[in-house]
């Protein structure tokens, strides 16, 4: 039994599809549990430069009451833009900072920022709930200027709801997620040696993976595999595509996803 628990993924072929930062850490942990990681990347991150948008934001830095980061990459690229313009982080110290989850909060702290609010549920809806629970609720944001550095293709629900509450929201696309360039031989090898487990950490990874390998063929591959999804939105994207994930962590964090995968395979091996 000890060997089963120490090596729950014993020799399984595992496809890990996430951002470069997330997938590297996740793959390393799964490898330590016996997985054979399939080298494959479905998305790439690219820094965006919109001089007009940047100029407007940086001219108003002193006016922001809140800065909301919905991903670690939002933190990283926003801070890069500040550095590019020679702006010290002290220029935003007056603003309160909300981070969508502990990983994003950790990235902000590493960059020298003070995080004031982390919601209990790590999605846009969780941020809204966290603001509702603050003194005065969403109404306290009426007239406040809020900055949201984020991905170009992010969901709009947060900015729409905050604007409806009376806040003046400036959305700043700092980066974009694009489909990775994958060599045809890599795709052929994936079909020749399909994964036992496919792990997705975002909806864009689901969509771009299916776009790279072909929707019908990719979906058939996933239906023959166990799939894991980080969070309800990624899980919903998988299910809408035609494959309901077997593994969904209780919390929308990579560490919770790791433990959910470990528990799933430890249980399977323990019952075999």
C-alpha positions, 0 to 999 in steps of 0.5 A: 500500500505504501508503494501505491500511495508514494507512486499513485500515477505509476507510469501513466502518460499525462498531458498537462495543459496550462500556462508556461508557469503553471504547467511546469510546476504541476508537471514536476509534482506529477512526475514525482508521483510517477507520471510520464509527462507528455511534452505539449503546449497549447497556449503561449503568452504575449505581452501587449503594448497599446500606447494609447491605453497605457498612456491613459492608465499611467496618467491616472495612477494616482486616481485608482482606489483599487487595482484588481488582478485576475491572474499572476500574468496580469501582475507580471505584465503590468509590473513590466509595463511600469518598469518599461516606463520607469515608473516606481511601484510606489506610485500605486502604493495608495491603491488597494489591491485585490488578487483573484486567488492565493497564487496571484496574491503570492505573485503580487507580494513577490513584486513588492505589492501589498494585497488587501483582498483575496476572495474565498472563491477564486473566480470573477464571481468570487471577487464580486462576492468579496466586494459585496461582503466589504463594509458598504457592499458594492455600493461603496465602490460608487464613484471609485476608479478601478484598474483591471490589468488582465488578458486581452480575451478575459471574461467581462462579467467583473468589469460589467458588474463593477460598472453597474455598481457605479465604479469607473473601471479601466480595463487594461489588456496587458497580455494575450493568450494565443494558440501555440505553434506545435509541430505536426510530428508532435501531434502525430506522436500524441495520437500514436501514444495518447494520454491516460490523463489530460489535465487542463488549467484553463478554458483557453487550454481546452479550446486551443488544444482542440483547435491544434489537434482537430476538434473531433479527433481531440475530443475522441482522444479525451473521451478515452482518457481521464480528464482533470479540470482546474475550476468550474469554468474550465470544467464547464468548457470541457463538458460543453466540448463533449467530455465531462471531467472526472477530476475537479478540485474542491478549490480553484488552486493548483495545489488542490488540483494536484491533491485531487489527482493524487486522491483519484488515482490512489483510490483507484489503485487501492481498490484494484 
